[in-house]
């Protein structure tokens, strides 16, 4: 699973706690998705991307 070094807006993820991204996990029947949230802007990256047949949306909405 690829983990980016910066957000889509170019904020780097290296350094101290002010720049280290927040990480979350969305479980799904195919294994799950790493969710990376930038601390400097509202950018969110999901690896691997959520597909149409994925049930991760149930967990994101609190339904699972």
N, C-alpha and C positions, 0 to 999 in steps of 0.2 A: 504494500500500500504506500503510495507516494505521500509524503508530507511536505508541503510547500515551505519555502524559506521566507516568504513575504505574502502579504495580503494582495488582493487584486488592485489596490490603490498604491502599492509600493512600500507599505510600512514593513520594515524588517522584523523578523521574529526572534533574532538573536539578542542577547543581552540580559538585563535583569528583569525583575517582576513587572516593570512598567511596560515592557515590550513583548514579554513571553505571552503567546496567545492562550486564551482559555480553551480547554479541550473538553469535549463531551462525546458520548457514544449513543447512537441510535441503533438499538438492536433490530434485526429483521430476520426473516426466515433464511436469507442467503448469507448470513454471518454478521452483518452490521455495517455501520458507517461511522467513520471518525468525523466529528464536527469541530472545526477550528474557527474560533471567533477572535477577530483582531481587537486589541485593547485600545487602539488609537482611532478607530472608525467603526461603523456598523457592518463591515464586511464579514461574511460567513462563507466558509468553504466546506464542502461535504465530499469526503473521499471514501469509497468510490461514489460517484453521483447516484442519486436516488432514481431508479427506473420506474416506469409505469406499472410494472408488476410487483413492485416492492411494497412490503407492508410496514415500512418504517414510519409512514405517515400516521399510522394508528398510535405509535409510541410518542411521536412528537406532540400529538394532540392530547396526550394523557389517557388514551383509550386502551393502553396495553400495559 
